[in-house]
Amino acid sequence: MREPRTAPAAWHLQHSRPESLVSYFDPWQPVARQLDMLANRFRTVKALCDAQVDSLATEHAALADLRDSLAFHLLRACVWWQVDFSPHAVTGLQATSFMKYVRRHTDRFVDDDTLLDVMTWQHYMHRADSGHIMVTGTDPLCRGNTTIVYGIDGHRGFRFAMQRAGQKLEWNDITHTDFVASCLNARALHCLIETECTAIGEWDLAREEHIQASRHYTQHFRTATQANPVERYATALDQLSRCHSRFGRFEFENIVNHMAFSVVRTAHERGISIADMLRHGTDRTVSPRIAGSLKKRARGHITTGTDPLRHAELEALLDQVETGFALSDGS
């Protein structure tokens, strides 16, 4: 997917709507890619809006609405996956300016206004009341006679409930810090209810491994500024090697690729090879073969973890970084 050189405003009005960029209820969609698309499209659409302020462009009002919608969904996504979010670091805007766009969106959509309140100030909620829960949606992938319902409570915690036709909604007592944790727990219970699933151990492993993955998600936007990207890459690679669930491996494959890209990007900024980064970036013993596989993983991150509109730019960055295979104990 590449943005055309002509009529970029019209292109974004068709292709950059948040509902086509993010799937809140599907944990199998890479978190990094969805965050990157929301952040990049917001910055791009805002720049188009700024360029149109003094013009008579007919798309301006619709484009401004899209900018505001992207701002809201970027904030929502960060709360949804428990990602530390600094508007200035991610968008270049001060928090008050960024929230102005978010507010413009929620002023037009009452459901999003309520959701924003639940995720932040909780003026409408019974604050600190775990029994007061706003329903956010149902699981689109579950099958059988039992529906999974998701919500956020007065502690800003993610909750789930099981519901059968004609029966009262029963909320599970466990509160989760992010949606994916809630989803994994809900699907484990749903599997048990509907099929008496004997593979419940797979779900238990996935939940435990997601706890480790969620710590990486929290620092998603800070990864580029971390002091030791090689150590973070090595840690994630070690965590991946210990994953046993299919979902855990899925999450950590994406995380390792993201960490690999951070190593290559740092090497580019410092004007050194990947091998030099590995040689001086950690006290661990590093195999020379890792230099080549690391760059391959970095390309994997571009493919599965970034906005397609940025692929050409990021591929060019990788091409400029030497692998430096002459990494050895004697070098």
PABATOR-98617 format. One record per residue (C-alpha): residue number from 1; residue in three letters; x, y, z. Coordinates in nm, 3 decimals. Layout:
(rec NUM, ALA, (X, Y, Z))
...
This chain:
(rec 1, MET, (0.000, 0.000, 0.000))
(rec 2, ARG, (0.148, 0.329, -0.105))
(rec 3, GLU, (0.001, 0.676, -0.077))
(rec 4, PRO, (-0.044, 0.823, -0.428))
(rec 5, ARG, (0.136, 1.141, -0.521))
(rec 6, THR, (-0.189, 1.301, -0.630))
(rec 7, ALA, (-0.491, 1.380, -0.414))
(rec 8, PRO, (-0.340, 1.255, -0.085))
(rec 9, ALA, (-0.632, 1.401, 0.114))
(rec 10, ALA, (-0.887, 1.200, -0.081))
(rec 11, TRP, (-0.670, 0.889, -0.047))
(rec 12, HIS, (-0.650, 0.920, 0.330))
(rec 13, LEU, (-1.022, 0.985, 0.361))
(rec 14, GLN, (-1.071, 0.645, 0.201))
(rec 15, HIS, (-0.782, 0.441, 0.342))
(rec 16, SER, (-0.688, 0.591, 0.680))
(rec 17, ARG, (-1.007, 0.550, 0.878))
(rec 18, PRO, (-0.933, 0.395, 1.220))
(rec 19, GLU, (-1.186, 0.116, 1.175))
(rec 20, SER, (-0.973, -0.014, 0.887))
(rec 21, LEU, (-0.645, 0.024, 1.078))
(rec 22, VAL, (-0.714, -0.137, 1.414))
(rec 23, SER, (-0.898, -0.446, 1.539))
(rec 24, TYR, (-0.956, -0.400, 1.909))
(rec 25, PHE, (-1.115, -0.739, 1.969))
(rec 26, ASP, (-0.874, -0.956, 1.767))
(rec 27, PRO, (-0.559, -1.030, 1.971))
(rec 28, TRP, (-0.398, -1.196, 1.667))
(rec 29, GLN, (-0.341, -0.859, 1.499))
(rec 30, PRO, (0.013, -0.731, 1.577))
(rec 31, VAL, (0.001, -0.454, 1.835))
(rec 32, ALA, (0.308, -0.278, 1.691))
(rec 33, ARG, (0.160, -0.247, 1.341))
(rec 34, GLN, (-0.170, -0.107, 1.465))
(rec 35, LEU, (0.001, 0.149, 1.688))
(rec 36, ASP, (0.238, 0.252, 1.410))
(rec 37, MET, (-0.044, 0.296, 1.160))
(rec 38, LEU, (-0.252, 0.508, 1.396))
(rec 39, ALA, (0.044, 0.728, 1.492))
(rec 40, ASN, (0.175, 0.770, 1.137))
(rec 41, ARG, (-0.166, 0.838, 0.982))
(rec 42, PHE, (-0.245, 1.092, 1.253))
(rec 43, ARG, (0.078, 1.282, 1.188))
(rec 44, THR, (0.026, 1.267, 0.811))
(rec 45, VAL, (-0.339, 1.372, 0.817))
(rec 46, LYS, (-0.267, 1.652, 1.064))
(rec 47, ALA, (0.004, 1.784, 0.828))
(rec 48, LEU, (-0.248, 1.779, 0.541))
(rec 49, CYS, (-0.499, 1.966, 0.756))
(rec 50, ASP, (-0.239, 2.227, 0.848))
(rec 51, ALA, (-0.157, 2.277, 0.480))
(rec 52, GLN, (-0.525, 2.326, 0.396))
(rec 53, VAL, (-0.607, 2.582, 0.663))
(rec 54, ASP, (-0.560, 2.878, 0.431))
(rec 55, SER, (-0.699, 2.706, 0.124))
(rec 56, LEU, (-1.049, 2.647, -0.005))
(rec 57, ALA, (-1.005, 2.270, -0.023))
(rec 58, THR, (-1.341, 2.097, -0.003))
(rec 59, GLU, (-1.197, 1.804, 0.192))
(rec 60, HIS, (-1.086, 2.017, 0.484))
(rec 61, ALA, (-1.383, 1.953, 0.717))
(rec 62, ALA, (-1.385, 1.578, 0.650))
(rec 63, LEU, (-1.007, 1.561, 0.680))
(rec 64, ALA, (-1.020, 1.747, 1.013))
(rec 65, ASP, (-1.277, 1.495, 1.138))
(rec 66, LEU, (-1.045, 1.212, 1.032))
(rec 67, ARG, (-0.751, 1.375, 1.214))
(rec 68, ASP, (-0.962, 1.400, 1.531))
(rec 69, SER, (-1.080, 1.040, 1.499))
(rec 70, LEU, (-0.721, 0.916, 1.459))
(rec 71, ALA, (-0.619, 1.111, 1.770))
(rec 72, PHE, (-0.894, 0.950, 1.975))
(rec 73, HIS, (-0.816, 0.600, 1.854))
(rec 74, LEU, (-0.443, 0.643, 1.913))
(rec 75, LEU, (-0.520, 0.727, 2.274))
(rec 76, ARG, (-0.773, 0.444, 2.301))
(rec 77, ALA, (-0.529, 0.190, 2.157))
(rec 78, CYS, (-0.263, 0.288, 2.410))
(rec 79, VAL, (-0.507, 0.237, 2.698))
(rec 80, TRP, (-0.638, -0.084, 2.539))
(rec 81, TRP, (-0.293, -0.244, 2.529))
(rec 82, GLN, (-0.146, -0.058, 2.831))
(rec 83, VAL, (0.111, 0.135, 2.629))
(rec 84, ASP, (0.289, 0.437, 2.781))
(rec 85, PHE, (0.188, 0.732, 2.567))
(rec 86, SER, (0.345, 1.076, 2.551))
(rec 87, PRO, (0.167, 1.293, 2.291))
(rec 88, HIS, (0.476, 1.508, 2.246))
(rec 89, ALA, (0.711, 1.214, 2.192))
(rec 90, VAL, (0.477, 1.033, 1.952))
(rec 91, THR, (0.303, 1.317, 1.767))
(rec 92, GLY, (0.515, 1.625, 1.836))
(rec 93, LEU, (0.220, 1.794, 2.010))
(rec 94, GLN, (0.186, 1.901, 2.369))
(rec 95, ALA, (-0.072, 1.699, 2.562))
(rec 96, THR, (-0.322, 1.987, 2.574))
(rec 97, SER, (-0.305, 2.036, 2.198))
(rec 98, PHE, (-0.340, 1.664, 2.129))
(rec 99, MET, (-0.636, 1.631, 2.364))
(rec 100, LYS, (-0.806, 1.917, 2.182))
(rec 101, TYR, (-0.833, 1.691, 1.877))
(rec 102, VAL, (-0.948, 1.398, 2.090))
(rec 103, ARG, (-1.219, 1.617, 2.242))
(rec 104, ARG, (-1.334, 1.739, 1.903))
(rec 105, HIS, (-1.398, 1.376, 1.811))
(rec 106, THR, (-1.575, 1.277, 2.132))
(rec 107, ASP, (-1.797, 1.586, 2.112))
(rec 108, ARG, (-1.942, 1.430, 1.796))
(rec 109, PHE, (-1.970, 1.069, 1.917))
(rec 110, VAL, (-2.141, 1.011, 2.250))
(rec 111, ASP, (-2.026, 0.647, 2.284))
(rec 112, ASP, (-1.663, 0.748, 2.236))
(rec 113, ASP, (-1.712, 1.036, 2.480))
(rec 114, THR, (-1.832, 0.785, 2.740))
(rec 115, LEU, (-1.545, 0.547, 2.664))
(rec 116, LEU, (-1.290, 0.828, 2.694))
(rec 117, ASP, (-1.433, 0.918, 3.033))
(rec 118, VAL, (-1.419, 0.557, 3.152))
(rec 119, MET, (-1.055, 0.529, 3.041))
(rec 120, THR, (-0.951, 0.860, 3.197))
(rec 121, TRP, (-1.137, 1.093, 3.438))
(rec 122, GLN, (-1.443, 0.875, 3.512))
(rec 123, HIS, (-1.684, 1.161, 3.570))
(rec 124, TYR, (-1.970, 0.937, 3.458))
(rec 125, MET, (-1.857, 0.622, 3.638))
(rec 126, HIS, (-1.885, 0.513, 3.997))
(rec 127, ARG, (-1.514, 0.569, 4.042))
(rec 128, ALA, (-1.326, 0.284, 4.215))
(rec 129, ASP, (-1.639, 0.069, 4.193))
(rec 130, SER, (-1.549, -0.269, 4.044))
(rec 131, GLY, (-1.919, -0.347, 4.004))
(rec 132, HIS, (-1.988, -0.051, 3.774))
(rec 133, ILE, (-1.885, -0.168, 3.428))
(rec 134, MET, (-1.919, -0.013, 3.084))
(rec 135, VAL, (-1.973, -0.273, 2.811))
(rec 136, THR, (-1.721, -0.221, 2.529))
(rec 137, GLY, (-1.823, -0.503, 2.296))
(rec 138, THR, (-1.853, -0.875, 2.236))
(rec 139, ASP, (-1.596, -1.126, 2.114))
(rec 140, PRO, (-1.644, -1.165, 1.737))
(rec 141, LEU, (-1.458, -1.497, 1.720))
(rec 142, CYS, (-1.623, -1.707, 1.990))
(rec 143, ARG, (-1.857, -1.987, 1.885))
(rec 144, GLY, (-2.127, -2.185, 2.060))
(rec 145, ASN, (-2.418, -2.093, 2.283))
(rec 146, THR, (-2.217, -1.864, 2.513))
(rec 147, THR, (-2.125, -1.507, 2.421))
(rec 148, ILE, (-1.818, -1.331, 2.564))
(rec 149, VAL, (-1.889, -0.972, 2.664))
(rec 150, TYR, (-1.607, -0.727, 2.745))
(rec 151, GLY, (-1.610, -0.416, 2.960))
(rec 152, ILE, (-1.410, -0.163, 3.166))
(rec 153, ASP, (-1.489, -0.106, 3.534))
(rec 154, GLY, (-1.457, 0.175, 3.786))
(rec 155, HIS, (-1.093, 0.080, 3.848))
(rec 156, ARG, (-1.021, 0.124, 3.474))
(rec 157, GLY, (-0.970, -0.251, 3.465))
(rec 158, PHE, (-1.065, -0.476, 3.175))
(rec 159, ARG, (-1.335, -0.732, 3.255))
(rec 160, PHE, (-1.526, -1.004, 3.076))
(rec 161, ALA, (-1.856, -1.184, 3.123))
(rec 162, MET, (-2.025, -1.493, 2.985))
(rec 163, GLN, (-2.383, -1.473, 2.867))
(rec 164, ARG, (-2.626, -1.735, 2.744))
(rec 165, ALA, (-2.955, -1.648, 2.575))
(rec 166, GLY, (-3.220, -1.555, 2.829))
(rec 167, GLN, (-2.977, -1.556, 3.120))
(rec 168, LYS, (-2.835, -1.271, 3.326))
(rec 169, LEU, (-2.493, -1.131, 3.239))
(rec 170, GLU, (-2.238, -1.257, 3.492))
(rec 171, TRP, (-1.912, -1.062, 3.517))
(rec 172, ASN, (-1.596, -1.249, 3.609))
(rec 173, ASP, (-1.435, -1.117, 3.928))
(rec 174, ILE, (-1.082, -1.091, 3.784))
(rec 175, THR, (-0.967, -0.747, 3.670))
(rec 176, HIS, (-0.705, -0.722, 3.394))
(rec 177, THR, (-0.470, -0.436, 3.313))
(rec 178, ASP, (-0.503, -0.471, 2.934))
(rec 179, PHE, (-0.757, -0.608, 2.690))
(rec 180, VAL, (-0.550, -0.901, 2.561))
(rec 181, ALA, (-0.510, -1.042, 2.912))
(rec 182, SER, (-0.886, -1.021, 2.959))
(rec 183, CYS, (-0.946, -1.180, 2.618))
(rec 184, LEU, (-0.714, -1.475, 2.684))
(rec 185, ASN, (-0.877, -1.546, 3.018))
(rec 186, ALA, (-1.224, -1.515, 2.866))
(rec 187, ARG, (-1.148, -1.751, 2.580))
(rec 188, ALA, (-0.998, -2.005, 2.817))
(rec 189, LEU, (-1.318, -2.009, 3.024))
(rec 190, HIS, (-1.535, -2.008, 2.710))
(rec 191, CYS, (-1.343, -2.309, 2.579))
(rec 192, LEU, (-1.401, -2.489, 2.907))
(rec 193, ILE, (-1.773, -2.409, 2.914))
(rec 194, GLU, (-1.848, -2.492, 2.552))
(rec 195, THR, (-1.626, -2.791, 2.481))
(rec 196, GLU, (-1.477, -2.901, 2.813))
(rec 197, CYS, (-1.152, -2.833, 2.630))
(rec 198, THR, (-0.869, -3.063, 2.732))
(rec 199, ALA, (-0.613, -2.819, 2.589))
(rec 200, ILE, (-0.673, -2.569, 2.869))
(rec 201, GLY, (-0.300, -2.581, 2.945))
(rec 202, GLU, (-0.236, -2.399, 2.617))
(rec 203, TRP, (-0.445, -2.109, 2.741))
(rec 204, ASP, (-0.270, -2.107, 3.078))
(rec 205, LEU, (0.067, -2.087, 2.904))
(rec 206, ALA, (-0.056, -1.811, 2.672))
(rec 207, ARG, (-0.173, -1.603, 2.967))
(rec 208, GLU, (0.157, -1.640, 3.150))
(rec 209, GLU, (0.359, -1.557, 2.839))
(rec 210, HIS, (0.141, -1.256, 2.763))
(rec 211, ILE, (0.232, -1.110, 3.103))
(rec 212, GLN, (0.593, -1.099, 2.980))
(rec 213, ALA, (0.491, -0.962, 2.640))
(rec 214, SER, (0.278, -0.688, 2.792))
(rec 215, ARG, (0.588, -0.538, 2.956))
(rec 216, HIS, (0.733, -0.484, 2.609))
(rec 217, TYR, (0.406, -0.333, 2.485))
(rec 218, THR, (0.411, -0.082, 2.771))
(rec 219, GLN, (0.741, 0.055, 2.639))
(rec 220, HIS, (0.651, 0.036, 2.269))
(rec 221, PHE, (0.695, 0.408, 2.199))
(rec 222, ARG, (1.001, 0.433, 2.425))
(rec 223, THR, (1.193, 0.149, 2.260))
(rec 224, ALA, (1.374, 0.386, 2.023))
(rec 225, THR, (1.519, 0.584, 2.313))
(rec 226, GLN, (1.625, 0.289, 2.529))
(rec 227, ALA, (1.990, 0.303, 2.631))
(rec 228, ASN, (2.073, -0.058, 2.545))
(rec 229, PRO, (1.876, -0.192, 2.245))
(rec 230, VAL, (2.105, -0.496, 2.213))
(rec 231, GLU, (2.032, -0.609, 2.567))
(rec 232, ARG, (1.658, -0.563, 2.508))
(rec 233, TYR, (1.686, -0.768, 2.189))
(rec 234, ALA, (1.877, -1.044, 2.368))
(rec 235, THR, (1.621, -1.050, 2.651))
(rec 236, ALA, (1.329, -1.076, 2.410))
(rec 237, LEU, (1.505, -1.347, 2.210))
(rec 238, ASP, (1.558, -1.545, 2.529))
(rec 239, GLN, (1.192, -1.502, 2.623))
(rec 240, LEU, (1.086, -1.621, 2.277))
(rec 241, SER, (1.297, -1.937, 2.316))
(rec 242, ARG, (1.102, -2.019, 2.632))
(rec 243, CYS, (0.754, -1.970, 2.484))
(rec 244, HIS, (0.545, -2.286, 2.449))
(rec 245, SER, (0.200, -2.156, 2.356))
(rec 246, ARG, (0.112, -2.065, 1.999))
(rec 247, PHE, (-0.006, -1.721, 2.107))
(rec 248, GLY, (0.303, -1.657, 2.316))
(rec 249, ARG, (0.527, -1.740, 2.022))
(rec 250, PHE, (0.318, -1.513, 1.799))
(rec 251, GLU, (0.357, -1.221, 2.039))
(rec 252, PHE, (0.727, -1.268, 2.099))
(rec 253, GLU, (0.814, -1.321, 1.732))
(rec 254, ASN, (0.675, -0.973, 1.670))
(rec 255, ILE, (0.845, -0.830, 1.978))
(rec 256, VAL, (1.185, -0.979, 1.887))
(rec 257, ASN, (1.152, -0.840, 1.534))
(rec 258, HIS, (1.072, -0.497, 1.680))
(rec 259, MET, (1.374, -0.512, 1.909))
(rec 260, ALA, (1.592, -0.619, 1.614))
(rec 261, PHE, (1.479, -0.317, 1.416))
(rec 262, SER, (1.567, -0.093, 1.711))
(rec 263, VAL, (1.921, -0.235, 1.709))
(rec 264, VAL, (1.961, -0.169, 1.336))
(rec 265, ARG, (1.815, 0.180, 1.363))
(rec 266, THR, (2.053, 0.264, 1.647))
(rec 267, ALA, (2.344, 0.133, 1.439))
(rec 268, HIS, (2.233, 0.361, 1.156))
(rec 269, GLU, (2.219, 0.661, 1.389))
(rec 270, ARG, (2.568, 0.586, 1.521))
(rec 271, GLY, (2.714, 0.508, 1.178))
(rec 272, ILE, (2.839, 0.163, 1.278))
(rec 273, SER, (2.771, -0.194, 1.166))
(rec 274, ILE, (2.529, -0.435, 1.329))
(rec 275, ALA, (2.825, -0.650, 1.430))
(rec 276, ASP, (2.979, -0.354, 1.614))
(rec 277, MET, (2.649, -0.294, 1.793))
(rec 278, LEU, (2.641, -0.657, 1.905))
(rec 279, ARG, (3.006, -0.659, 2.007))
(rec 280, HIS, (2.974, -0.360, 2.239))
(rec 281, GLY, (2.603, -0.374, 2.329))
(rec 282, THR, (2.591, -0.658, 2.580))
(rec 283, ASP, (2.805, -0.862, 2.816))
(rec 284, ARG, (2.644, -1.182, 2.685))
(rec 285, THR, (2.826, -1.413, 2.446))
(rec 286, VAL, (2.702, -1.330, 2.095))
(rec 287, SER, (2.738, -1.556, 1.793))
(rec 288, PRO, (2.858, -1.393, 1.467))
(rec 289, ARG, (2.563, -1.554, 1.290))
(rec 290, ILE, (2.324, -1.335, 1.489))
(rec 291, ALA, (2.429, -1.027, 1.291))
(rec 292, GLY, (2.273, -1.163, 0.973))
(rec 293, SER, (1.960, -1.303, 1.134))
(rec 294, LEU, (1.906, -0.978, 1.324))
(rec 295, LYS, (1.881, -0.778, 1.003))
(rec 296, LYS, (1.638, -1.035, 0.863))
(rec 297, ARG, (1.425, -0.996, 1.174))
(rec 298, ALA, (1.437, -0.618, 1.138))
(rec 299, ARG, (1.294, -0.655, 0.787))
(rec 300, GLY, (1.026, -0.878, 0.933))
(rec 301, HIS, (0.929, -0.596, 1.168))
(rec 302, ILE, (0.890, -0.357, 0.876))
(rec 303, THR, (0.660, -0.604, 0.702))
(rec 304, THR, (0.439, -0.700, 0.996))
(rec 305, GLY, (0.492, -0.422, 1.250))
(rec 306, THR, (0.482, -0.088, 1.068))
(rec 307, ASP, (0.254, 0.124, 0.853))
(rec 308, PRO, (0.280, 0.009, 0.487))
(rec 309, LEU, (0.321, 0.377, 0.392))
(rec 310, ARG, (0.657, 0.375, 0.571))
(rec 311, HIS, (0.795, 0.053, 0.423))
(rec 312, ALA, (1.003, 0.209, 0.146))
(rec 313, GLU, (1.161, 0.462, 0.383))
(rec 314, LEU, (1.242, 0.201, 0.647))
(rec 315, GLU, (1.376, -0.053, 0.396))
(rec 316, ALA, (1.609, 0.217, 0.266))
(rec 317, LEU, (1.733, 0.277, 0.620))
(rec 318, LEU, (1.812, -0.093, 0.664))
(rec 319, ASP, (1.995, -0.105, 0.332))
(rec 320, GLN, (2.232, 0.166, 0.456))
(rec 321, VAL, (2.345, -0.035, 0.758))
(rec 322, GLU, (2.630, -0.283, 0.710))
(rec 323, THR, (2.591, -0.623, 0.870))
(rec 324, GLY, (2.964, -0.660, 0.946))
(rec 325, PHE, (2.994, -1.037, 0.960))
(rec 326, ALA, (3.355, -1.024, 1.084))
(rec 327, LEU, (3.239, -1.052, 1.442))
(rec 328, SER, (3.463, -1.285, 1.639))
(rec 329, ASP, (3.644, -1.313, 1.967))
(rec 330, GLY, (3.964, -1.209, 1.801))
(rec 331, SER, (3.830, -0.907, 1.614))
